[in-house]
Amino acid sequence: MPTHQQPSVYDGTTGRSDSGGRRTHIIQILRDSREPLSVAEVAERVGIHVNTARFHLESLVYSGMATRETESRSGPGRPRVVYTGTLPNQTHERAQGFRLLAEMLTAAVAESDPHAGPWLYRVGQEWGRYLTTKVPPYVTIDESEITNRLVDKLDALWFAPELERTDDGQPHLVLHNCPFAQTANQYPHVVCQLHAGMINGSLEEMRSTCRLTELEPQVTPHRCVGYLSDIPDETVVSVPLRGPVAQASADTTAGQMSPGTDLARC
């Protein structure tokens, strides 16, 4: 049985659910579509009832993740109501407030300590452990199940994750959405280290032998790639960042574990 106390307020992080994975799937469909989509079109693509699709679409509109409009119509019949996906934290006034707060706090940390990566990584670790259901004593979960649970958790947190493998079998996480993309782009050594620590804290709580050992932020807008390897957790004090975004802030990420370490595959 889980030993973590359940929060009194639902925080959207309890794993794959209608509030997490299904809405993440819908928002991906909306963003990938060149044209706005109706409720019926979304229901057909996701494979759910029209009423269920409408419920999720309206929830996305309320949270600022989608917009709703009524198409103009010159012919007979009622005009269609269609939906368009938006980038998170861009339209809804409440979400704008959270984005501003995140930017202010991130800038303050970056300004006060440009080498704060290892500390922020540890903060992320603590939260990753807290947000993950504790494995009961003497229970072992195989790595594939651990990975599935990690993907579910990231999905519920709106990262829209996908597990892929390179040609040599190396596993990596593709995160198709960053909830704090703009802030992460400016301060990757702050935001990305928090996210990396959160992932590894979750893996540690599930007793995985794998850890996120390298992260490539913003390969394309809202798409990050994290590489998983079999490595003792105590050797990871922060996760190396690579790519153009990381290079732009290279002066603030000194002292981290060097990229390119030869690590065993999971």
N, C-alpha and C positions, 0 to 999 in steps of 0.2 A: 504494500500500500504506500502511496506517496506520503512523505513526511513533511513536505513544504506546506505551510499554511496558505490557503487560497485567498487571494485578495478579495476584499469586499466589493470592489468595483471591477467589472469586466474590463480588461485592458487590451483586448484584441490579440493576445499572445498565447492563447491556449491551444494552438495547433490548427491543422487544417479544419475548416468549418465553413458554413455558409458565409460567415462574416470575414473569413480570411481567404482561403484558397479560391473559392468560387468567385468572389468579387475581384480578386486579383486577376483571375482568368478573364472576367468580363472587361475590366479596364484595359487589359492588354489587347483584347479584340477591338475595343473602341478606338484605341490609339493607332492600331495597325490599319484600320479601315480608312480608305481615302474619302469615303462618304459617310455622313451620319447614318446611324442604324436605328431601326424601329425596335420596339419591344419584341415583336414576333421574330425579327431577324436575329436578335441576340439569343432568344430562347432556342431557336433552331441550331445555332452554331455551338451553344454550350450544351444542348441536350437536356433542357429543363422546361418546366411548365411556364406558360406565358405569365401567369400571375407571380410566380417565383422570380422570373426575370425582371418584371416590373418592380417588385419589392427591392431587389438588389440595385437596380438602376436608380431608383429614387434615393436610396441610401447613399449611392455614389454622388449624386447631385448635391445632397445635403452636406456631404463632407468635402465638397469642392473638387472631387476627382472626375466629375463629368458635368456637362451642361445639357440642358433640355431646351428644345425649341419646337415650334409648330411650323411645319412647312406651308408655304403659300400654295394655294391650289386654285387653278382656274376652272377645272372641270367639276363634275358632280361628285358627291361623296364628301365625307369628313376629311379634313387635312390630317396628315400623319404627324404624330409626335415622335421626334427622333432625338437621339442622344449622341454626343461627341465626347471623347475622352480628353481630359486636360492633364497637364503635368501637376503633380501634387503640390500643395502649399502655394498655389498661384492665384486662385480666384476667391475662395471662401474667406470671409473676413476673420473668422475664428482661426482658420489655418494660417492666415497671414500673421496673426499675432504670435502663434507658436514659431513660425519661421523667423520672425524678427527676434524673438527671445533666443532662439538657437544661434542666430548670427551674432547677437550681442555677447552671449556667453562664450561662444567659440573664439571670437575676436579677442575677448579679454584674456582667455587662457593662452592663446597664441602670442599675444603681446607680452604677457607677464613671464612666459617661459617658452621660448622657441624650441627647446629640447624636451618638451613634456611628453613625448611619445610613449616611453615606457610606463610612466605614471598613468596616462590615459588608458593604455592597454590594460593595466591592472584594474582600473575602474570598470572597463568593459567586461573583464573576466568576472568580477563580482556580480554584475548584473546578469551576465549570461548564466551563471550558476543559479541565481535567484529565479530567473524566468523559466528554468528547466525543471520538469518533474524529477525528483530524486529517484534513482534506481534503488529498489529494496535491497537489503543486505543479502549477500550470497547469490544474487541474481545477475547473470551475465547476458548482455544483449549483443547479438552479432553485429558486425560493423555495417552491414547493409541496412539493418533496422535502425541503427543509430543515425546513419546518413539520411534515411527517410524521415526520421523525427526532426533532424536538423533542418531539412528542407521545409517540412511542415511549419516549423517555428518561424523561419525566415519568411515564408509565404504569408503567415498570419501578420507579420510585421511590415508587409507591403514591399518586400524586396523582390518579389516575383522571381524566385530562384529556380535554377535548373542544374541538375548534376550532369556533367559531361566527362568524357575521358579523352586524353590526347592519344596520338597514334601508338605511343609506347605503354598505354594503359594507365597513365598518371591521372588520378581523379581531380577534377576542379569544379568549383561552383561558379556558375554564371548568374550574376544578379542583374536582372533586366530593368530594375528600377531602384533608384536611390531616393529615399524620402527626403534627404537633405542634400540634393545634388549640387545646388549652387554654393552652399556653405562648404561642402566637401571639396569642391573644385578649388576653392580659395585656400582652405586650410586642411589639406588631406592628412597632415601629420596629427591633427586633432581628431577630426570626425572618423577617418578611416581606422585609426588605431582603436578608437572606442568600439567600432563595429567588429574589427578583427578580434579584439579581446572578448567581446560578447560571444562570438562564434566559438572561440576556443574554450571559454568558460562553460558553454553549453556542452561541448564535446567532453570536457573534463568531468562534468557532473554525470554524464552517461557512461563514464569509464572507457571512453574510446582510446585507442592507441594512436589515432590520427589527430593532427593539428593543422590548422591553417598556417602555412609557413611563408607565404608570399601573396601579395595582393597587388593587382594592377587596376587602379581606379580610373573610371571614366575612359575606358577604351574607346567607346563612343558615348555620346550623351546618355546618361542613365544606364550605362552597361559597364559593370565591373567584373573582373575575373579573379577568383581566389584559388590558390593551389594548395591541395591537401597532401600531406606526407606523414609517414609513420615516424614519429620522433618523440623522445621524452619531453613532457610538458615543461619540466624545469629548465630546459635549454631555450625556451622561447620567452624573451622579455619584452619584445615588441616585434611586429611583423614588417619585414621590408616592403617598401612600396616601389613599384617600378612603372615606367611609362612616362609620357609627356607631362601629365599632371604632377606626378611625383618628382620629376626632374625640375619642374618649375619651383618647387619648394625644397630642393635638395639641401640648401643651407640650413634648413630648420629640422632636418631629419638625421643629423649626424649622430653617430653612436649606436645606431640600430644594427641588428644582426645583418651581416652582409648578404646580398642576394646571390643566387647561383650556388648555394651550398648543395653538395651532393647528398641527397636524402633518399632513404628507401621509400618505395611506394607502399601505399596502404594495401 
